[in-house]
């Protein structure tokens, strides 16, 4: 299974990020978040995800949940 996963390529563009942020805003506007604190937590998690993706791109490896190279 790891071999298949390790061969996958993810393509992220500015549109991917923009669309994700718009979706979060839409869900907030529709009342799907309990409060503003939850919205901030989602944004912070998204920022962390982007940082992880930039690290993976810079190192040319996929990282596990502990920021260790996989495979």
mmCIF file of the N, C-alpha and C atoms, coordinates in Angstrom:
data_MODEL
# 
_entry.id   MODEL 
# 
loop_
_atom_site.group_PDB 
_atom_site.id 
_atom_site.type_symbol 
_atom_site.label_atom_id 
_atom_site.label_alt_id 
_atom_site.label_comp_id 
_atom_site.label_asym_id 
_atom_site.label_entity_id 
_atom_site.label_seq_id 
_atom_site.pdbx_PDB_ins_code 
_atom_site.Cartn_x 
_atom_site.Cartn_y 
_atom_site.Cartn_z 
_atom_site.occupancy 
_atom_site.B_iso_or_equiv 
_atom_site.pdbx_formal_charge 
_atom_site.auth_seq_id 
_atom_site.auth_comp_id 
_atom_site.auth_asym_id 
_atom_site.auth_atom_id 
_atom_site.pdbx_PDB_model_num 
ATOM 1   N N  . UNK A 1 1  ? 0.822   -1.193 0.000  1.00 0.00 ? 1  UNK A N  1 
ATOM 2   C CA . UNK A 1 1  ? 0.000   0.000  0.000  1.00 0.00 ? 1  UNK A CA 1 
ATOM 3   C C  . UNK A 1 1  ? 0.861   1.249  0.000  1.00 0.00 ? 1  UNK A C  1 
ATOM 4   N N  . UNK A 1 2  ? 1.944   1.249  0.799  1.00 0.00 ? 2  UNK A N  1 
ATOM 5   C CA . UNK A 1 2  ? 2.815   2.428  0.857  1.00 0.00 ? 2  UNK A CA 1 
ATOM 6   C C  . UNK A 1 2  ? 3.381   2.743  -0.522 1.00 0.00 ? 2  UNK A C  1 
ATOM 7   N N  . UNK A 1 3  ? 3.739   1.712  -1.288 1.00 0.00 ? 3  UNK A N  1 
ATOM 8   C CA . UNK A 1 3  ? 4.327   1.935  -2.597 1.00 0.00 ? 3  UNK A CA 1 
ATOM 9   C C  . UNK A 1 3  ? 3.368   2.718  -3.493 1.00 0.00 ? 3  UNK A C  1 
ATOM 10  N N  . UNK A 1 4  ? 2.110   2.347  -3.476 1.00 0.00 ? 4  UNK A N  1 
ATOM 11  C CA . UNK A 1 4  ? 1.116   3.054  -4.283 1.00 0.00 ? 4  UNK A CA 1 
ATOM 12  C C  . UNK A 1 4  ? 0.990   4.497  -3.801 1.00 0.00 ? 4  UNK A C  1 
ATOM 13  N N  . UNK A 1 5  ? 0.878   4.693  -2.501 1.00 0.00 ? 5  UNK A N  1 
ATOM 14  C CA . UNK A 1 5  ? 0.732   6.041  -1.950 1.00 0.00 ? 5  UNK A CA 1 
ATOM 15  C C  . UNK A 1 5  ? 1.952   6.899  -2.261 1.00 0.00 ? 5  UNK A C  1 
ATOM 16  N N  . UNK A 1 6  ? 3.126   6.315  -2.163 1.00 0.00 ? 6  UNK A N  1 
ATOM 17  C CA . UNK A 1 6  ? 4.350   7.090  -2.361 1.00 0.00 ? 6  UNK A CA 1 
ATOM 18  C C  . UNK A 1 6  ? 4.516   7.540  -3.809 1.00 0.00 ? 6  UNK A C  1 
ATOM 19  N N  . UNK A 1 7  ? 3.824   6.915  -4.724 1.00 0.00 ? 7  UNK A N  1 
ATOM 20  C CA . UNK A 1 7  ? 3.921   7.282  -6.132 1.00 0.00 ? 7  UNK A CA 1 
ATOM 21  C C  . UNK A 1 7  ? 2.906   8.351  -6.528 1.00 0.00 ? 7  UNK A C  1 
ATOM 22  N N  . UNK A 1 8  ? 1.967   8.661  -5.660 1.00 0.00 ? 8  UNK A N  1 
ATOM 23  C CA . UNK A 1 8  ? 0.955   9.666  -5.973 1.00 0.00 ? 8  UNK A CA 1 
ATOM 24  C C  . UNK A 1 8  ? 1.575   11.049 -5.984 1.00 0.00 ? 8  UNK A C  1 
ATOM 25  N N  . UNK A 1 9  ? 1.105   11.866 -6.877 1.00 0.00 ? 9  UNK A N  1 
ATOM 26  C CA . UNK A 1 9  ? 1.575   13.239 -6.975 1.00 0.00 ? 9  UNK A CA 1 
ATOM 27  C C  . UNK A 1 9  ? 0.404   14.157 -6.673 1.00 0.00 ? 9  UNK A C  1 
ATOM 28  N N  . UNK A 1 10 ? 0.631   15.107 -5.797 1.00 0.00 ? 10 UNK A N  1 
ATOM 29  C CA . UNK A 1 10 ? -0.394  16.090 -5.483 1.00 0.00 ? 10 UNK A CA 1 
ATOM 30  C C  . UNK A 1 10 ? -0.030  17.394 -6.167 1.00 0.00 ? 10 UNK A C  1 
ATOM 31  N N  . UNK A 1 11 ? -1.009  18.019 -6.790 1.00 0.00 ? 11 UNK A N  1 
ATOM 32  C CA . UNK A 1 11 ? -0.768  19.293 -7.447 1.00 0.00 ? 11 UNK A CA 1 
ATOM 33  C C  . UNK A 1 11 ? -1.564  20.366 -6.715 1.00 0.00 ? 11 UNK A C  1 
ATOM 34  N N  . UNK A 1 12 ? -0.841  21.311 -6.151 1.00 0.00 ? 12 UNK A N  1 
ATOM 35  C CA . UNK A 1 12 ? -1.451  22.428 -5.441 1.00 0.00 ? 12 UNK A CA 1 
ATOM 36  C C  . UNK A 1 12 ? -1.109  23.708 -6.195 1.00 0.00 ? 12 UNK A C  1 
ATOM 37  N N  . UNK A 1 13 ? -2.100  24.553 -6.373 1.00 0.00 ? 13 UNK A N  1 
ATOM 38  C CA . UNK A 1 13 ? -1.880  25.854 -6.991 1.00 0.00 ? 13 UNK A CA 1 
ATOM 39  C C  . UNK A 1 13 ? -2.493  26.916 -6.091 1.00 0.00 ? 13 UNK A C  1 
ATOM 40  N N  . UNK A 1 14 ? -2.316  28.169 -6.477 1.00 0.00 ? 14 UNK A N  1 
ATOM 41  C CA . UNK A 1 14 ? -2.937  29.248 -5.709 1.00 0.00 ? 14 UNK A CA 1 
ATOM 42  C C  . UNK A 1 14 ? -4.458  29.095 -5.720 1.00 0.00 ? 14 UNK A C  1 
ATOM 43  N N  . UNK A 1 15 ? -5.011  28.502 -6.783 1.00 0.00 ? 15 UNK A N  1 
ATOM 44  C CA . UNK A 1 15 ? -6.464  28.289 -6.852 1.00 0.00 ? 15 UNK A CA 1 
ATOM 45  C C  . UNK A 1 15 ? -6.917  27.249 -5.836 1.00 0.00 ? 15 UNK A C  1 
ATOM 46  N N  . UNK A 1 16 ? -6.107  26.226 -5.608 1.00 0.00 ? 16 UNK A N  1 
ATOM 47  C CA . UNK A 1 16 ? -6.447  25.218 -4.605 1.00 0.00 ? 16 UNK A CA 1 
ATOM 48  C C  . UNK A 1 16 ? -6.583  25.868 -3.235 1.00 0.00 ? 16 UNK A C  1 
ATOM 49  N N  . UNK A 1 17 ? -5.629  26.713 -2.910 1.00 0.00 ? 17 UNK A N  1 
ATOM 50  C CA . UNK A 1 17 ? -5.634  27.388 -1.615 1.00 0.00 ? 17 UNK A CA 1 
ATOM 51  C C  . UNK A 1 17 ? -6.797  28.368 -1.529 1.00 0.00 ? 17 UNK A C  1 
ATOM 52  N N  . UNK A 1 18 ? -6.978  29.151 -2.579 1.00 0.00 ? 18 UNK A N  1 
ATOM 53  C CA . UNK A 1 18 ? -8.069  30.129 -2.598 1.00 0.00 ? 18 UNK A CA 1 
ATOM 54  C C  . UNK A 1 18 ? -9.430  29.452 -2.484 1.00 0.00 ? 18 UNK A C  1 
ATOM 55  N N  . UNK A 1 19 ? -9.633  28.374 -3.225 1.00 0.00 ? 19 UNK A N  1 
ATOM 56  C CA . UNK A 1 19 ? -10.912 27.654 -3.171 1.00 0.00 ? 19 UNK A CA 1 
ATOM 57  C C  . UNK A 1 19 ? -11.166 27.062 -1.796 1.00 0.00 ? 19 UNK A C  1 
ATOM 58  N N  . UNK A 1 20 ? -10.127 26.540 -1.163 1.00 0.00 ? 20 UNK A N  1 
ATOM 59  C CA . UNK A 1 20 ? -10.281 25.983 0.182  1.00 0.00 ? 20 UNK A CA 1 
ATOM 60  C C  . UNK A 1 20 ? -10.693 27.074 1.166  1.00 0.00 ? 20 UNK A C  1 
ATOM 61  N N  . UNK A 1 21 ? -10.039 28.222 1.084  1.00 0.00 ? 21 UNK A N  1 
ATOM 62  C CA . UNK A 1 21 ? -10.386 29.335 1.976  1.00 0.00 ? 21 UNK A CA 1 
ATOM 63  C C  . UNK A 1 21 ? -11.817 29.812 1.740  1.00 0.00 ? 21 UNK A C  1 
ATOM 64  N N  . UNK A 1 22 ? -12.248 29.842 0.485  1.00 0.00 ? 22 UNK A N  1 
ATOM 65  C CA . UNK A 1 22 ? -13.623 30.234 0.169  1.00 0.00 ? 22 UNK A CA 1 
ATOM 66  C C  . UNK A 1 22 ? -14.623 29.223 0.724  1.00 0.00 ? 22 UNK A C  1 
ATOM 67  N N  . UNK A 1 23 ? -14.275 27.937 0.660  1.00 0.00 ? 23 UNK A N  1 
ATOM 68  C CA . UNK A 1 23 ? -15.157 26.913 1.213  1.00 0.00 ? 23 UNK A CA 1 
ATOM 69  C C  . UNK A 1 23 ? -15.294 27.066 2.729  1.00 0.00 ? 23 UNK A C  1 
ATOM 70  N N  . UNK A 1 24 ? -14.183 27.340 3.409  1.00 0.00 ? 24 UNK A N  1 
ATOM 71  C CA . UNK A 1 24 ? -14.225 27.533 4.859  1.00 0.00 ? 24 UNK A CA 1 
ATOM 72  C C  . UNK A 1 24 ? -15.103 28.742 5.185  1.00 0.00 ? 24 UNK A C  1 
ATOM 73  N N  . UNK A 1 25 ? -14.913 29.815 4.426  1.00 0.00 ? 25 UNK A N  1 
ATOM 74  C CA . UNK A 1 25 ? -15.730 31.015 4.647  1.00 0.00 ? 25 UNK A CA 1 
ATOM 75  C C  . UNK A 1 25 ? -17.214 30.722 4.427  1.00 0.00 ? 25 UNK A C  1 
ATOM 76  N N  . UNK A 1 26 ? -17.537 29.963 3.388  1.00 0.00 ? 26 UNK A N  1 
ATOM 77  C CA . UNK A 1 26 ? -18.915 29.589 3.106  1.00 0.00 ? 26 UNK A CA 1 
ATOM 78  C C  . UNK A 1 26 ? -19.514 28.791 4.267  1.00 0.00 ? 26 UNK A C  1 
ATOM 79  N N  . UNK A 1 27 ? -18.772 27.803 4.754  1.00 0.00 ? 27 UNK A N  1 
ATOM 80  C CA . UNK A 1 27 ? -19.263 26.993 5.866  1.00 0.00 ? 27 UNK A CA 1 
ATOM 81  C C  . UNK A 1 27 ? -19.484 27.846 7.110  1.00 0.00 ? 27 UNK A C  1 
ATOM 82  N N  . UNK A 1 28 ? -18.602 28.813 7.329  1.00 0.00 ? 28 UNK A N  1 
ATOM 83  C CA . UNK A 1 28 ? -18.778 29.712 8.479  1.00 0.00 ? 28 UNK A CA 1 
ATOM 84  C C  . UNK A 1 28 ? -20.033 30.566 8.297  1.00 0.00 ? 28 UNK A C  1 
ATOM 85  N N  . UNK A 1 29 ? -20.183 31.131 7.103  1.00 0.00 ? 29 UNK A N  1 
ATOM 86  C CA . UNK A 1 29 ? -21.352 31.974 6.825  1.00 0.00 ? 29 UNK A CA 1 
ATOM 87  C C  . UNK A 1 29 ? -22.659 31.201 6.952  1.00 0.00 ? 29 UNK A C  1 
ATOM 88  N N  . UNK A 1 30 ? -22.627 29.910 6.654  1.00 0.00 ? 30 UNK A N  1 
ATOM 89  C CA . UNK A 1 30 ? -23.825 29.068 6.750  1.00 0.00 ? 30 UNK A CA 1 
ATOM 90  C C  . UNK A 1 30 ? -24.085 28.585 8.174  1.00 0.00 ? 30 UNK A C  1 
ATOM 91  N N  . UNK A 1 31 ? -23.180 28.896 9.087  1.00 0.00 ? 31 UNK A N  1 
ATOM 92  C CA . UNK A 1 31 ? -23.379 28.520 10.479 1.00 0.00 ? 31 UNK A CA 1 
ATOM 93  C C  . UNK A 1 31 ? -22.942 27.114 10.832 1.00 0.00 ? 31 UNK A C  1 
ATOM 94  N N  . UNK A 1 32 ? -22.089 26.504 10.007 1.00 0.00 ? 32 UNK A N  1 
ATOM 95  C CA . UNK A 1 32 ? -21.655 25.135 10.278 1.00 0.00 ? 32 UNK A CA 1 
ATOM 96  C C  . UNK A 1 32 ? -20.608 25.042 11.386 1.00 0.00 ? 32 UNK A C  1 
ATOM 97  N N  . UNK A 1 33 ? -19.997 26.166 11.744 1.00 0.00 ? 33 UNK A N  1 
ATOM 98  C CA . UNK A 1 33 ? -19.054 26.189 12.857 1.00 0.00 ? 33 UNK A CA 1 
ATOM 99  C C  . UNK A 1 33 ? -19.784 26.672 14.098 1.00 0.00 ? 33 UNK A C  1 
ATOM 100 N N  . UNK A 1 34 ? -19.430 26.116 15.236 1.00 0.00 ? 34 UNK A N  1 
ATOM 101 C CA . UNK A 1 34 ? -20.104 26.476 16.477 1.00 0.00 ? 34 UNK A CA 1 
ATOM 102 C C  . UNK A 1 34 ? -19.850 27.922 16.870 1.00 0.00 ? 34 UNK A C  1 
ATOM 103 N N  . UNK A 1 35 ? -18.617 28.390 16.624 1.00 0.00 ? 35 UNK A N  1 
ATOM 104 C CA . UNK A 1 35 ? -18.265 29.748 17.029 1.00 0.00 ? 35 UNK A CA 1 
ATOM 105 C C  . UNK A 1 35 ? -17.037 30.221 16.248 1.00 0.00 ? 35 UNK A C  1 
ATOM 106 N N  . UNK A 1 36 ? -16.660 31.447 16.499 1.00 0.00 ? 36 UNK A N  1 
ATOM 107 C CA . UNK A 1 36 ? -15.510 32.038 15.810 1.00 0.00 ? 36 UNK A CA 1 
ATOM 108 C C  . UNK A 1 36 ? -14.214 31.307 16.176 1.00 0.00 ? 36 UNK A C  1 
ATOM 109 N N  . UNK A 1 37 ? -14.133 30.811 17.394 1.00 0.00 ? 37 UNK A N  1 
ATOM 110 C CA . UNK A 1 37 ? -12.949 30.085 17.852 1.00 0.00 ? 37 UNK A CA 1 
ATOM 111 C C  . UNK A 1 37 ? -12.692 28.852 16.976 1.00 0.00 ? 37 UNK A C  1 
ATOM 112 N N  . UNK A 1 38 ? -13.747 28.163 16.594 1.00 0.00 ? 38 UNK A N  1 
ATOM 113 C CA . UNK A 1 38 ? -13.622 26.995 15.729 1.00 0.00 ? 38 UNK A CA 1 
ATOM 114 C C  . UNK A 1 38 ? -13.116 27.402 14.350 1.00 0.00 ? 38 UNK A C  1 
ATOM 115 N N  . UNK A 1 39 ? -13.621 28.518 13.838 1.00 0.00 ? 39 UNK A N  1 
ATOM 116 C CA . UNK A 1 39 ? -13.155 29.029 12.553 1.00 0.00 ? 39 UNK A CA 1 
ATOM 117 C C  . UNK A 1 39 ? -11.651 29.307 12.599 1.00 0.00 ? 39 UNK A C  1 
ATOM 118 N N  . UNK A 1 40 ? -11.198 29.956 13.647 1.00 0.00 ? 40 UNK A N  1 
ATOM 119 C CA . UNK A 1 40 ? -9.775  30.265 13.800 1.00 0.00 ? 40 UNK A CA 1 
ATOM 120 C C  . UNK A 1 40 ? -8.955  28.973 13.866 1.00 0.00 ? 40 UNK A C  1 
ATOM 121 N N  . UNK A 1 41 ? -9.472  27.968 14.558 1.00 0.00 ? 41 UNK A N  1 
ATOM 122 C CA . UNK A 1 41 ? -8.770  26.686 14.659 1.00 0.00 ? 41 UNK A CA 1 
ATOM 123 C C  . UNK A 1 41 ? -8.639  26.025 13.284 1.00 0.00 ? 41 UNK A C  1 
ATOM 124 N N  . UNK A 1 42 ? -9.677  26.108 12.463 1.00 0.00 ? 42 UNK A N  1 
ATOM 125 C CA . UNK A 1 42 ? -9.629  25.541 11.114 1.00 0.00 ? 42 UNK A CA 1 
ATOM 126 C C  . UNK A 1 42 ? -8.590  26.280 10.279 1.00 0.00 ? 42 UNK A C  1 
ATOM 127 N N  . UNK A 1 43 ? -8.587  27.602 10.351 1.00 0.00 ? 43 UNK A N  1 
ATOM 128 C CA . UNK A 1 43 ? -7.584  28.378 9.615  1.00 0.00 ? 43 UNK A CA 1 
ATOM 129 C C  . UNK A 1 43 ? -6.165  28.031 10.080 1.00 0.00 ? 43 UNK A C  1 
ATOM 130 N N  . UNK A 1 44 ? -5.971  27.901 11.374 1.00 0.00 ? 44 UNK A N  1 
ATOM 131 C CA . UNK A 1 44 ? -4.645  27.539 11.890 1.00 0.00 ? 44 UNK A CA 1 
ATOM 132 C C  . UNK A 1 44 ? -4.215  26.154 11.416 1.00 0.00 ? 44 UNK A C  1 
ATOM 133 N N  . UNK A 1 45 ? -5.145  25.206 11.396 1.00 0.00 ? 45 UNK A N  1 
ATOM 134 C CA . UNK A 1 45 ? -4.832  23.870 10.889 1.00 0.00 ? 45 UNK A CA 1 
ATOM 135 C C  . UNK A 1 45 ? -4.476  23.920 9.404  1.00 0.00 ? 45 UNK A C  1 
ATOM 136 N N  . UNK A 1 46 ? -5.168  24.768 8.653  1.00 0.00 ? 46 UNK A N  1 
ATOM 137 C CA . UNK A 1 46 ? -4.874  24.907 7.230  1.00 0.00 ? 46 UNK A CA 1 
ATOM 138 C C  . UNK A 1 46 ? -3.485  25.506 7.018  1.00 0.00 ? 46 UNK A C  1 
ATOM 139 N N  . UNK A 1 47 ? -3.137  26.490 7.820  1.00 0.00 ? 47 UNK A N  1 
ATOM 140 C CA . UNK A 1 47 ? -1.800  27.075 7.754  1.00 0.00 ? 47 UNK A CA 1 
ATOM 141 C C  . UNK A 1 47 ? -0.748  26.008 8.054  1.00 0.00 ? 47 UNK A C  1 
ATOM 142 N N  . UNK A 1 48 ? -0.991  25.191 9.060  1.00 0.00 ? 48 UNK A N  1 
ATOM 143 C CA . UNK A 1 48 ? -0.053  24.107 9.400  1.00 0.00 ? 48 UNK A CA 1 
ATOM 144 C C  . UNK A 1 48 ? 0.077   23.109 8.248  1.00 0.00 ? 48 UNK A C  1 
ATOM 145 N N  . UNK A 1 49 ? -1.045  22.799 7.602  1.00 0.00 ? 49 UNK A N  1 
ATOM 146 C CA . UNK A 1 49 ? -1.015  21.895 6.455  1.00 0.00 ? 49 UNK A CA 1 
ATOM 147 C C  . UNK A 1 49 ? -0.163  22.481 5.336  1.00 0.00 ? 49 UNK A C  1 
ATOM 148 N N  . UNK A 1 50 ? -0.361  23.756 5.040  1.00 0.00 ? 50 UNK A N  1 
ATOM 149 C CA . UNK A 1 50 ? 0.425   24.400 3.988  1.00 0.00 ? 50 UNK A CA 1 
ATOM 150 C C  . UNK A 1 50 ? 1.915   24.411 4.334  1.00 0.00 ? 50 UNK A C  1 
ATOM 151 N N  . UNK A 1 51 ? 2.225   24.669 5.597  1.00 0.00 ? 51 UNK A N  1 
ATOM 152 C CA . UNK A 1 51 ? 3.636   24.624 6.019  1.00 0.00 ? 51 UNK A CA 1 
ATOM 153 C C  . UNK A 1 51 ? 4.229   23.234 5.830  1.00 0.00 ? 51 UNK A C  1 
ATOM 154 N N  . UNK A 1 52 ? 3.447   22.204 6.178  1.00 0.00 ? 52 UNK A N  1 
ATOM 155 C CA . UNK A 1 52 ? 3.913   20.821 5.992  1.00 0.00 ? 52 UNK A CA 1 
ATOM 156 C C  . UNK A 1 52 ? 4.130   20.512 4.510  1.00 0.00 ? 52 UNK A C  1 
ATOM 157 N N  . UNK A 1 53 ? 3.203   20.966 3.657  1.00 0.00 ? 53 UNK A N  1 
ATOM 158 C CA . UNK A 1 53 ? 3.347   20.722 2.226  1.00 0.00 ? 53 UNK A CA 1 
ATOM 159 C C  . UNK A 1 53 ? 4.579   21.423 1.657  1.00 0.00 ? 53 UNK A C  1 
ATOM 160 N N  . UNK A 1 54 ? 4.839   22.638 2.116  1.00 0.00 ? 54 UNK A N  1 
ATOM 161 C CA . UNK A 1 54 ? 6.032   23.357 1.656  1.00 0.00 ? 54 UNK A CA 1 
ATOM 162 C C  . UNK A 1 54 ? 7.306   22.652 2.109  1.00 0.00 ? 54 UNK A C  1 
ATOM 163 N N  . UNK A 1 55 ? 7.286   22.107 3.325  1.00 0.00 ? 55 UNK A N  1 
ATOM 164 C CA . UNK A 1 55 ? 8.441   21.351 3.817  1.00 0.00 ? 55 UNK A CA 1 
ATOM 165 C C  . UNK A 1 55 ? 8.652   20.102 2.980  1.00 0.00 ? 55 UNK A C  1 
ATOM 166 N N  . UNK A 1 56 ? 7.566   19.371 2.697  1.00 0.00 ? 56 UNK A N  1 
ATOM 167 C CA . UNK A 1 56 ? 7.673   18.172 1.871  1.00 0.00 ? 56 UNK A CA 1 
ATOM 168 C C  . UNK A 1 56 ? 8.205   18.514 0.484  1.00 0.00 ? 56 UNK A C  1 
ATOM 169 N N  . UNK A 1 57 ? 7.744   19.611 -0.081 1.00 0.00 ? 57 UNK A N  1 
ATOM 170 C CA . UNK A 1 57 ? 8.207   20.012 -1.416 1.00 0.00 ? 57 UNK A CA 1 
ATOM 171 C C  . UNK A 1 57 ? 9.690   20.386 -1.374 1.00 0.00 ? 57 UNK A C  1 
ATOM 172 N N  . UNK A 1 58 ? 10.076  21.120 -0.353 1.00 0.00 ? 58 UNK A N  1 
ATOM 173 C CA . UNK A 1 58 ? 11.474  21.543 -0.235 1.00 0.00 ? 58 UNK A CA 1 
ATOM 174 C C  . UNK A 1 58 ? 12.403  20.337 -0.063 1.00 0.00 ? 58 UNK A C  1 
ATOM 175 N N  . UNK A 1 59 ? 11.967  19.346 0.742  1.00 0.00 ? 59 UNK A N  1 
ATOM 176 C CA . UNK A 1 59 ? 12.791  18.167 1.006  1.00 0.00 ? 59 UNK A CA 1 
ATOM 177 C C  . UNK A 1 59 ? 12.602  17.056 -0.020 1.00 0.00 ? 59 UNK A C  1 
ATOM 178 N N  . UNK A 1 60 ? 11.568  17.181 -0.855 1.00 0.00 ? 60 UNK A N  1 
ATOM 179 C CA . UNK A 1 60 ? 11.221  16.174 -1.860 1.00 0.00 ? 60 UNK A CA 1 
ATOM 180 C C  . UNK A 1 60 ? 10.918  14.818 -1.229 1.00 0.00 ? 60 UNK A C  1 
ATOM 181 N N  . UNK A 1 61 ? 10.226  14.834 -0.082 1.00 0.00 ? 61 UNK A N  1 
ATOM 182 C CA . UNK A 1 61 ? 9.782   13.612 0.589  1.00 0.00 ? 61 UNK A CA 1 
ATOM 183 C C  . UNK A 1 61 ? 8.404   13.847 1.186  1.00 0.00 ? 61 UNK A C  1 
ATOM 184 N N  . UNK A 1 62 ? 7.703   12.757 1.439  1.00 0.00 ? 62 UNK A N  1 
ATOM 185 C CA . UNK A 1 62 ? 6.471   12.839 2.218  1.00 0.00 ? 62 UNK A CA 1 
ATOM 186 C C  . UNK A 1 62 ? 6.816   12.595 3.667  1.00 0.00 ? 62 UNK A C  1 
ATOM 187 N N  . UNK A 1 63 ? 6.186   13.339 4.560  1.00 0.00 ? 63 UNK A N  1 
ATOM 188 C CA . UNK A 1 63 ? 6.470   13.227 5.982  1.00 0.00 ? 63 UNK A CA 1 
ATOM 189 C C  . UNK A 1 63 ? 5.343   12.517 6.706  1.00 0.00 ? 63 UNK A C  1 
ATOM 190 N N  . UNK A 1 64 ? 5.677   11.814 7.785  1.00 0.00 ? 64 UNK A N  1 
ATOM 191 C CA . UNK A 1 64 ? 4.632   11.211 8.612  1.00 0.00 ? 64 UNK A CA 1 
ATOM 192 C C  . UNK A 1 64 ? 4.107   12.256 9.590  1.00 0.00 ? 64 UNK A C  1 
ATOM 193 N N  . UNK A 1 65 ? 3.261   11.846 10.510 1.00 0.00 ? 65 UNK A N  1 
ATOM 194 C CA . UNK A 1 65 ? 2.649   12.789 11.453 1.00 0.00 ? 65 UNK A CA 1 
ATOM 195 C C  . UNK A 1 65 ? 3.632   13.415 12.432 1.00 0.00 ? 65 UNK A C  1 
ATOM 196 N N  . UNK A 1 66 ? 4.822   12.837 12.531 1.00 0.00 ? 66 UNK A N  1 
ATOM 197 C CA . UNK A 1 66 ? 5.854   13.370 13.418 1.00 0.00 ? 66 UNK A CA 1 
ATOM 198 C C  . UNK A 1 66 ? 6.933   14.131 12.656 1.00 0.00 ? 66 UNK A C  1 
ATOM 199 N N  . UNK A 1 67 ? 6.646   14.487 11.426 1.00 0.00 ? 67 UNK A N  1 
ATOM 200 C CA . UNK A 1 67 ? 7.569   15.231 10.554 1.00 0.00 ? 67 UNK A CA 1 
ATOM 201 C C  . UNK A 1 67 ? 8.825   14.435 10.205 1.00 0.00 ? 67 UNK A C  1 
ATOM 202 N N  . UNK A 1 68 ? 8.700   13.108 10.188 1.00 0.00 ? 68 UNK A N  1 
ATOM 203 C CA . UNK A 1 68 ? 9.807   12.238 9.784  1.00 0.00 ? 68 UNK A CA 1 
ATOM 204 C C  . UNK A 1 68 ? 9.548   11.766 8.358  1.00 0.00 ? 68 UNK A C  1 
ATOM 205 N N  . UNK A 1 69 ? 10.588  11.665 7.530  1.00 0.00 ? 69 UNK A N  1 
ATOM 206 C CA . UNK A 1 69 ? 10.394  11.146 6.167  1.00 0.00 ? 69 UNK A CA 1 
ATOM 207 C C  . UNK A 1 69 ? 9.814   9.745  6.186  1.00 0.00 ? 69 UNK A C  1 
ATOM 208 N N  . UNK A 1 70 ? 8.834   9.501  5.303  1.00 0.00 ? 70 UNK A N  1 
ATOM 209 C CA . UNK A 1 70 ? 8.239   8.171  5.180  1.00 0.00 ? 70 UNK A CA 1 
ATOM 210 C C  . UNK A 1 70 ? 8.958   7.385  4.116  1.00 0.00 ? 70 UNK A C  1 
ATOM 211 N N  . UNK A 1 71 ? 8.843   6.078  4.250  1.00 0.00 ? 71 UNK A N  1 
ATOM 212 C CA . UNK A 1 71 ? 9.332   5.187  3.204  1.00 0.00 ? 71 UNK A CA 1 
ATOM 213 C C  . UNK A 1 71 ? 10.766  4.962  3.305  1.00 0.00 ? 71 UNK A C  1 
# 
